[in-house]
């Protein structure tokens, strides 16, 4: 059973989400929050598997709430799925850097939300190539730092792992990476797992941030 906390300031939207999730045998609504501060408090108390987090909320916005949750060691197993309209890319990129594991566009199909919840809760990252492209565009539009930030563990990566990290940063799936590098998807998956461990990254989404901050995946 996947326990989900709904963080959304509009009651009618929350009710719609709850009705959708309640109809699924493997999903359970652990709680509801009407603002970011309540989302953080309930997450600490209920420890859900996943939080569906709206960005624009009163008291504390979803970006700050995400950062507080992902920085709490006691909540390391809780993942964040951010709801966004993509009106402001800097909000989305900020949520990514804050540790969000996935992004879902508002106004999509109900089945998209269900698929996203299951995917992110399973430890995957919801970062489609189209989303990656927007995030990369937002990132490269920012002023370049004088020197790239080198994360711990980067020097431990093998040449093949660096190559795969570059592919991940471009939004390619394991299958696409396998085809490009003439490897099996299982081999690519193993490499990605090792990269996550060496860079101490939560998931695939953070690998994108690390790659661009380190300057090893130039546009």
Order of alpha helices (4+ residues) and beta strands (2+ residues): beta-alpha-beta-alpha-beta-alpha-beta-alpha-beta-alpha-alpha-alpha-alpha-alpha-alpha
